[in-house]
Amino acid sequence: MAEVGKGVNAGKLASNVQKRITRAQEKVLQKLGKADETKDTAFEEEVAKFNKQLIDGSKLQKDFKAYLAAVKTMHECSKRLHDCLAEMYDPEWFGKEEVDSIAEDTDLLWQDFHQNLVDNALISMDTYLAQFPDIKARIAKRERKLVDFDSARHHFASIQKSKKKDEVKISKPLALVEMAAPGWAQGIITAHQIAQTNLSRSQAEEDLGRAQKVFEEINYELQEELPTLWDSRVGLYVNTFQSVAGLELKFHKDMGKVIGVLLTLSVLCVFVCICMCVLVWQSPESRERPPVSQSPRPASSQEMKQDNIINLSEDEGVAEINISTQPQVRGQMTASHAPLSTHTNLFLVKAVHDYGATDSDELDLKAGDIVLVLPFASPDEQDDGWLMGVKESHWLQNKNLLATGVFPENFTQKL
């Protein structure tokens, strides 16, 4: 059994080698112009489109994977940066829990962004390109079958020509045959030659029909699939770029909210420092203290009790501040108070005219009201001629900045 199998394999190998030799000979004859070649211009155009489509798709896949690698690198760098910030942030400082939460939220946003890109774009792109190797192999097979068809066609044509020549030779036998063979044997020889010619012709015709059938089957399939594959590229490109654009928009929007919270937190830290300084300046001890060249030392953080420091609304992104302190503040702010450090930009103004608020974010002022002017969270939010602050009376009574509002600067006088 092993010898039979070996013989079958050897016979198949010999047949394949013979096919390759025949194809090589046919291609050489076609290149030299001694044999005509079957041409299909429409199919060649489809093949050219296929090759261009494969190149474009492979380039898109390569660049998109590079983009994913860059996103992953940015994720790692962002995580290290926020981890460093959270590690350096003193636990006793204002907003420690919010800083840790921001680091976690940022990490999750980067993870979701990368995973969504893979799920919505990369997987569909890989599926799209996975069909190209099979079609490319079938195109190459079609080319081989076309050469086989041309070879069988030329072989059959040569058999047809040789048949006519053999008929001439048979009608005029060689003198040697006429002399050596008796009359009855010449008929047998002629019949044998005719049978051989007919057998070769039938075999060549059968080979031609088989080669033509195989070629037409694969040619028909490819002519149906290649135009459909060419049109499918539009859907892939649209899906890819829409997915990337939509995911980027959502990612940057969500990341902007988180960074906005971090920015608001930094502004609130400044507000807390300002308010703590104001409390120190308004304490009776600071008033009775003789003037010195240096600013009074602020109270330690252990003496301050902070309740409801920050409450961030996820939808509105607005920070509410409520700061209360243990020491009770007595007395009123007056123009004789010493100014705070210059980098806080904090000062007092006195209303010289009544002003009625026309919007919910404005302050109602009466002539004589003292207002503590506070900086805006962002310089872009400040309109020309307008200030933001809190009334002295509200601060002394409630110890918070919930009643902060804007007011026209020309209705007040700086103290």
KOLRODO-697681 format. One record per residue (C-alpha): x, y, z; residue in three letters. Coordinates in steps of 0.25 Angstrom, whole numbers, padded with zeros to 4 digits, always signed. Each point is the difference from the previous one (the first is absolute). Last residue first. Layout:
N
XYZALA ...
This chain:
415
-0043+0407+0198LEU -0004-0001-0014LYS -0012+0008-0004GLN -0013-0007-0005THR -0011+0002-0011PHE +0011+0002-0011ASN +0004-0015+0003GLU -0013-0006-0005PRO -0004-0012+0009PHE +0002-0015-0001VAL -0004-0011+0010GLY +0004-0008+0012THR -0011-0004+0010ALA +0005-0014+0002LEU +0014+0005+0005LEU -0001-0005+0014ASN +0001+0005+0014LYS -0015+0002+0002ASN +0000+0013+0008GLN +0013+0007-0002LEU +0000-0004-0015TRP -0014+0005-0002HIS +0003+0013+0006SER +0013+0002-0008GLU -0007-0002-0013LYS +0006-0010-0009VAL +0008+0003-0013GLY +0001+0000-0015MET +0003+0013-0008LEU -0005+0006-0013TRP +0005+0011-0009GLY +0005-0009-0011ASP -0006-0014+0001ASP +0007-0011+0008GLN -0003-0014-0005GLU +0013+0000-0009ASP +0008+0002+0013PRO -0004-0013+0005SER -0004-0004+0014ALA -0002+0015+0002PHE +0007+0007+0012PRO -0007+0005+0012LEU -0004+0014+0005VAL -0004+0001+0014LEU -0012+0009+0000VAL -0004+0011+0010ILE -0014+0006-0001ASP -0001+0015+0002GLY -0010+0003-0011ALA -0008-0013-0002LYS +0004-0011-0009LEU -0007-0012-0006ASP +0010-0010-0005LEU -0001-0006-0014GLU +0000-0015-0004ASP -0016-0001+0000SER -0001+0011-0009ASP -0005+0015+0000THR +0006+0003+0014ALA -0004+0014+0005GLY +0012+0009+0002TYR +0000+0012+0011ASP +0011+0009-0001HIS +0014+0002+0007VAL +0002-0014+0003ALA +0013-0003+0007LYS +0011-0008-0005VAL +0010-0010+0007LEU +0012-0007-0006PHE +0005-0014-0004LEU +0010-0001-0012ASN +0006-0013+0007THR +0014+0003-0005HIS +0001+0013+0007THR -0001-0006+0014SER -0012+0005+0008LEU -0002+0015+0002PRO +0000+0006+0015ALA -0014+0003+0005HIS -0002+0015+0001SER -0011+0000-0011ALA -0009-0007+0009THR -0004-0015+0002MET -0009-0001+0012GLN +0001-0006+0014GLY +0000-0014+0005ARG +0005-0013-0006VAL -0003-0013+0008GLN +0011-0010-0001PRO -0004-0013-0004GLN -0001+0002-0015THR -0011-0002-0011SER +0002-0001-0014ILE -0011-0003-0010ASN +0004+0000-0014ILE -0009-0005-0012GLU +0007-0004-0013ALA -0007+0000-0013VAL +0002-0011-0010GLY -0014+0001-0004GLU -0003-0015-0003ASP +0010-0007+0010GLU -0003+0010+0011SER +0012+0002+0009LEU -0002+0003+0015ASN +0013+0005+0007ILE +0003+0004+0014ILE -0012-0006+0007ASN +0006+0003+0013ASP +0014+0005+0003GLN +0005+0001+0014LYS +0012+0009+0001MET +0009+0000+0012GLU +0008-0012-0005GLN +0003+0007-0013SER +0008+0010+0008SER -0004+0014+0002ALA +0007+0010-0009PRO +0013+0007+0004ARG -0002+0015+0000PRO +0006+0007-0012SER +0014+0006+0002GLN +0005+0014+0003SER -0008+0000+0013VAL -0012+0008+0005PRO -0004-0003+0014PRO -0009-0012+0002ARG -0014+0005+0006GLU -0006-0002-0014ARG +0006-0013-0003SER -0005-0005+0014GLU -0014+0005-0003PRO -0001-0009-0012SER -0003+0007-0013GLN +0014-0002-0007TRP +0000-0015+0004VAL -0014-0002-0006LEU +0004+0007-0013VAL +0012-0009-0001CYS -0008-0012+0001MET -0010+0005-0010CYS +0011+0003-0010ILE +0006-0014+0002CYS -0013-0006-0002VAL -0002+0008-0013PHE +0013-0004-0005VAL -0003-0015+0002CYS -0014+0003-0006LEU +0008+0004-0013VAL +0008-0013+0000SER -0013-0008+0002LEU -0007+0007-0011THR +0012-0003-0009LEU +0000-0015+0004LEU -0015+0000-0002VAL +0002+0006-0014GLY +0010-0011-0003ILE -0011-0011+0003VAL -0010+0007-0008LYS +0010+0002-0012GLY +0003-0015+0001MET -0014-0003-0002ASP -0001+0010-0012LYS +0014-0005-0005HIS -0005-0015+0000PHE -0014+0003-0006LYS +0006+0008-0012LEU +0012-0011-0002GLU -0011-0011+0000LEU -0008+0007-0010GLY +0011+0004-0009ALA +0006-0014+0001VAL -0013-0007-0003SER -0004+0009-0011GLN +0014-0002-0006PHE +0000-0015+0000THR -0015-0002-0004ASN +0002+0009-0012VAL +0012-0006-0004TYR -0006-0014+0001LEU -0013+0003-0007GLY +0008+0006-0012VAL +0009-0012-0001ARG -0012-0009-0002SER -0001+0005-0015ASP +0013-0006-0004TRP -0004-0014+0007LEU -0013+0000-0008THR +0007+0003-0013PRO +0010-0011+0003LEU -0010-0011+0004GLU -0008-0002-0013GLU +0012+0000-0009GLN +0007-0009+0009LEU -0011-0010+0000GLU -0001+0000-0015TYR +0015-0001-0002ASN +0001-0012+0009ILE -0011-0008-0007GLU +0005+0005-0014GLU +0014-0005+0002PHE -0004-0014+0005VAL -0010-0002-0011LYS +0010+0005-0011GLN +0011-0010+0006ALA -0010-0012-0001ARG -0005+0004-0014GLY +0015+0001-0005LEU +0004-0013+0007ASP -0012-0007-0007GLU +0004+0006-0014GLU +0014-0004+0002ALA -0004-0014+0004GLN -0009-0001-0012SER +0010+0005-0010ARG +0011-0010+0006SER -0010-0011-0002LEU -0004+0004-0014ASN +0014+0000-0004THR +0003-0013+0006GLN -0012-0006-0007ALA +0004+0005-0013ILE +0014-0006+0001GLN -0006-0013+0004HIS -0009+0000-0012ALA +0011+0003-0009THR +0009-0011+0005ILE -0012-0010-0001ILE -0002+0004-0014GLY +0015-0002-0004GLN -0001-0014+0006ALA -0009-0005-0011TRP +0009+0005-0011GLY +0012-0007+0005PRO +0010+0008+0008ALA +0015+0002-0004ALA -0001+0007-0013MET -0012+0009+0003GLU +0006+0003+0014VAL +0014+0003-0006LEU -0007+0009-0011ALA -0006+0009+0011LEU -0015+0001+0000PRO -0007+0011-0008LYS -0014+0000+0005SER +0005-0001+0014ILE +0010+0011-0001LYS -0011+0009-0005VAL -0009-0004+0011GLU +0011+0002+0010ASP +0001+0015-0005LYS -0014+0002+0002LYS +0000-0006+0014LYS +0012+0009+0004SER -0008+0012-0002LYS -0011-0004+0009GLN +0010-0005+0010ILE +0007+0014+0000SER -0013+0006+0003ALA -0003-0009+0012PHE +0014+0003+0005HIS -0003+0015-0001HIS -0013-0001+0007ARG +0006-0009+0011ALA +0011+0010+0002SER -0009+0012+0000ASP -0009-0007+0011PHE +0012-0004+0008ASP +0005+0015+0000VAL -0014+0004+0004LEU +0000-0010+0011LYS +0013+0006+0005ARG -0005+0014+0000GLU -0013-0004+0007ARG +0008-0007+0011LYS +0007+0014+0002ALA -0013+0006+0001ILE -0005-0011+0010ARG +0013+0003+0009ALA -0004+0015+0000LYS -0014-0003+0004ILE +0005-0009+0012ASP +0010+0010+0004PRO -0010+0012-0001PHE -0011-0005+0009GLN +0007+0003+0013ALA +0001+0015-0003LEU -0015+0002+0003TYR +0001-0008+0013THR +0012+0008+0005ASP -0007+0013-0003MET -0012-0004+0007SER +0008-0004+0012ILE +0008+0013+0000LEU -0011+0010-0001ALA -0011-0002+0010ASN +0006-0010+0010ASP +0014+0005-0001VAL -0004+0014+0001LEU -0009-0003+0011ASN +0011-0007+0008GLN +0009+0012-0001HIS -0010+0010+0004PHE -0005-0008+0012ASP +0014-0001+0005GLN +0003+0014-0001TRP -0013+0004+0007LEU +0003-0010+0011LEU +0014+0006+0003ASP -0006+0014+0000THR -0011-0004+0010ASP +0010-0006+0009GLU +0009+0012+0000ALA -0012+0009+0002ILE -0004-0008+0012SER +0013+0002+0007ASP +0000+0015-0002VAL -0014+0000+0005GLU +0003-0007+0013GLU +0012+0010+0002LYS -0009+0012-0002GLY +0006+0010+0010PHE +0014-0005+0006TRP +0001-0009+0012GLU +0003-0012-0009PRO +0012+0007-0007ASP -0001-0001-0015TYR +0014-0006-0005MET -0006-0014-0002GLU -0013+0005-0007ALA +0009+0009-0009LEU +0009-0012-0003CYS -0011-0009-0003ASP -0006+0011-0009HIS +0013+0001-0008LEU +0002-0015+0000ARG -0014-0003-0005LYS +0001+0011-0011SER +0013-0006-0005CYS -0006-0014-0001GLU -0013+0005-0007HIS +0009+0008-0009MET +0008-0013-0004THR -0013-0007-0002LYS -0006+0010-0009VAL +0013+0000-0008ALA -0001-0015-0002ALA -0014+0002-0004LEU +0004+0010-0011TYR +0012-0009-0004ALA -0011-0011-0002LYS -0008+0010-0008PHE +0011+0003-0009ASP +0003-0015-0003LYS -0015-0003-0002GLN -0001+0012-0010LEU +0012-0004-0007LYS -0005-0014-0002SER -0013+0005-0005GLY +0006+0009-0010ASP +0009-0011-0005ILE -0011-0010-0001LEU -0009+0009-0007GLN +0011+0004-0010LYS +0002-0015-0003ASN -0015-0002-0002PHE -0002+0012-0009LYS +0011-0006-0009ALA -0007-0014+0000VAL -0013+0007-0004GLU +0007+0007-0011GLU +0006-0014-0005GLU -0014-0006+0001PHE -0005+0011-0010ALA +0012-0002-0009THR -0001-0015-0002ASP +0011-0005-0009LYS +0002-0014-0005THR +0014-0001-0005GLU +0005-0004-0014ASP +0012-0009-0002ALA +0013+0004-0008LYS +0000+0014+0006GLY +0013-0003+0008LEU -0007+0003+0013LYS -0011-0009-0004GLN +0010-0011-0004LEU +0007+0002+0014VAL -0013-0001+0007LYS -0004-0013-0007GLU +0013-0006+0004GLN -0001+0004+0014ALA -0014-0005+0001ARG +0004-0014-0006THR +0011-0001+0009ILE -0009+0003+0012ARG -0010-0010-0004LYS +0011-0011-0002GLN +0005+0003+0014VAL -0014-0001+0005ASN -0002-0014-0007SER +0013-0005+0005ALA -0004+0004+0014LEU -0013-0007-0002LYS +0007-0013-0005GLY +0009+0000+0012ALA -0011+0002+0010ASN -0007-0012-0007VAL +0012-0008+0000GLY +0003+0002+0015LYS -0014-0003+0003GLY +0001-0013-0007VAL +0014-0003+0007GLU -0007+0002+0013ALA -0011-0009-0003MET 
